[in-house]
Amino acid sequence: MDPLTLFGLFAVTAMLVCYALDERSRWFVLAFAASCALGSVYGFLQGAWPFGVVEAIWSLVAMRRWWLVSRRVRNRSSIESAPDESR
């Protein structure tokens, strides 16, 4: 296998693993976004620009999802740490 094929195999395998684990942690969502970006680079490098474009879009979608999940986690932790005003 040439280095480009190995890079593509790594990118797609990372996408699969991170997608399978993304419910466990928001960091897997971020890793999925990064692996989609790697898949996009691979697509452009090997000459399959439609694949590169689609993977770039998936990377942006995953980044937005990570941002939304992170915001939800931050809001939940700030609510839990706030003093109880009902007393």
C-alpha positions as CSV (number, residue, x, y, z in Angstrom):
1,M,0.0,0.0,0.0
2,D,1.2,3.5,-0.8
3,P,1.3,6.2,1.8
4,L,-1.8,8.0,0.4
5,T,-3.9,4.8,0.7
6,L,-2.7,4.3,4.2
7,F,-3.6,7.8,5.1
8,G,-7.1,7.3,3.6
9,L,-7.5,4.0,5.5
10,F,-6.6,5.8,8.7
11,A,-9.0,8.7,8.1
12,V,-12.0,6.4,7.2
13,T,-11.3,4.0,10.1
14,A,-11.1,7.0,12.6
15,M,-14.4,8.3,11.2
16,L,-16.0,4.9,11.7
17,V,-14.7,4.5,15.3
18,C,-15.5,8.0,16.4
19,Y,-19.0,7.9,14.9
20,A,-19.7,4.6,16.7
21,L,-18.5,6.2,20.0
22,D,-19.9,9.7,19.7
23,E,-22.7,9.1,22.2
24,R,-20.2,8.4,24.9
25,S,-18.4,11.8,24.9
26,R,-18.5,15.1,23.2
27,W,-14.8,14.6,22.5
28,F,-15.7,11.7,20.1
29,V,-17.9,14.2,18.2
30,L,-14.9,16.5,17.9
31,A,-12.6,13.6,16.9
32,F,-15.3,12.6,14.3
33,A,-15.1,16.2,12.9
34,A,-11.3,16.0,12.7
35,S,-11.4,12.6,11.0
36,C,-13.9,13.9,8.4
37,A,-11.5,16.8,7.7
38,L,-8.8,14.2,7.2
39,G,-11.1,12.3,4.9
40,S,-11.7,15.4,2.9
41,V,-7.9,16.0,2.5
42,Y,-7.6,12.4,1.4
43,G,-10.4,12.9,-1.2
44,F,-8.7,16.0,-2.7
45,L,-5.2,14.4,-2.7
46,Q,-6.4,11.3,-4.5
47,G,-8.3,13.4,-7.1
48,A,-11.9,12.5,-6.0
49,W,-12.9,16.1,-5.3
50,P,-16.7,15.3,-4.8
51,F,-15.7,13.0,-1.9
52,G,-13.4,15.8,-0.6
53,V,-16.3,18.3,-0.7
54,V,-18.8,16.0,1.0
55,E,-16.3,15.2,3.8
56,A,-15.6,18.9,4.3
57,I,-19.3,19.5,4.7
58,W,-19.6,16.6,7.1
59,S,-16.7,18.0,9.1
60,L,-18.5,21.4,9.4
61,V,-21.8,19.6,10.5
62,A,-19.9,17.6,13.1
63,M,-18.1,20.7,14.4
64,R,-21.5,22.4,14.8
65,R,-22.8,19.4,16.6
66,W,-19.8,19.4,18.9
67,W,-20.3,23.1,19.6
68,L,-24.0,22.5,20.5
69,V,-23.3,19.6,22.7
70,S,-20.5,21.5,24.5
71,R,-22.7,24.4,25.1
72,R,-25.4,22.1,26.5
73,V,-22.8,20.5,28.9
74,R,-21.6,24.0,30.0
75,N,-25.1,25.2,30.6
76,R,-26.0,22.1,32.6
77,S,-22.8,22.4,34.8
78,S,-23.4,26.1,35.5
79,I,-27.0,25.4,36.5
80,E,-25.9,22.5,38.8
81,S,-23.2,24.7,40.5
82,A,-25.5,27.7,41.0
83,P,-26.6,28.4,44.6
84,D,-30.1,27.3,45.4
85,E,-32.2,30.5,45.5
86,S,-35.4,28.8,46.8
87,R,-34.3,28.8,50.5
